[in-house]
Structure formats: structure tokens, C-alpha cells
Amino acid sequence: MPVRIRQGVPVSTEPQPTTQAPPAGDPRPDAPPLDAAPPQPGPQHPEPGPQHPELPHHTIKHTRISGLWFAVAVFAVVLLFLLIFVLQNERTVDVSYLGAHGHLPLGVALLLSAVCGVLLTILAGAARMAQLHSVARRHRRADAKR
């Protein structure tokens, strides 16, 4: 019987007998009855070495801090890509906005316009959240008076 040592524990490579009951109406006529004891293999001679019990399998749970570290890593990669974008688009362009005129590198101008677009989106989202908060407060007060 081949026996391998894995992490200091002998592991058999031969198939082990099943302990589950066969389904009703098992089409295998050679299936052993449930009361029958499993066949006993010949004497085993494990290889000499330290005998260690198998260690329990531990899983690491997802936490808010681990999510934060993942977000920081993603944010750092995004910043790296933005830096590369700005450095590759150094050509100067004329920018005019509400009467103000200036000269900016193309990458900086595009990045600035993208940041302004994100800020406008955040402003609209914050207004909607404030609206929903006031509606929820009104409903809570109406329910408390009942």
C-alpha cells in the first residue's frame, strides 16, 4: 500500500471505502450491505518519523480594514496611471472658462475637467441623499404620532 508523508502525517493514496448509504433501488448488485464491516487492509507500516496531528484549517475573515487596504492599493494604481497620463500629455493648451484665460498642459486640463465632473456628480448624489433623509425623517415622525 503506497503511503506518502505530507506535512509529517502519513497519507494513503489508495481509495477509501465509502460510509454513505447507497440510494434506494441501487442498480449495483455487488454493493455491500450497510451492516457489513469495511474490509480491513493488511498491516500498515508507516514510515518512521514524527507523528503530528493534522492542524485545523483556519480561514481569514474579510474585515473592514482588509477592504480598506485593498481600496488603498487600487487607489495607488489609479494615481500611478493618472501620473503617467499627465506626464505623457505635456503639450500646452489654451483654456478659457467663464472669462478666465490660461495655459495648461493637456493632461492637467483633461484631469481637471474629469475631477470637476466627479465633484458635480457627488454634489447631485449628496442632494438626493439629503432629500431621502428628510423624507425618511418625516415618515418616522408621522409613524411616532400614530
Sequence and secondary structure as in RCSB ss.txt:
>XXXX:A:sequence
MPVRIRQGVPVSTEPQPTTQAPPAGDPRPDAPPLDAAPPQPGPQHPEPGPQHPELPHHTIKHTRISGLWFAVAVF
AVVLLFLLIFVLQNERTVDVSYLGAHGHLPLGVALLLSAVCGVLLTILAGAARMAQLHSVARRHRRADAKR
>XXXX:A:secstr
  EEEETTEEEE S     S   TT S TT   TTS           SS              HHHHHHHHHHHH
HHHHHHHHHHHHH   EEEEEETTEEEEEEHHHHHHHHHHHHHHHHHHHHHHHHHHHHHHHHHHHHHHHH 
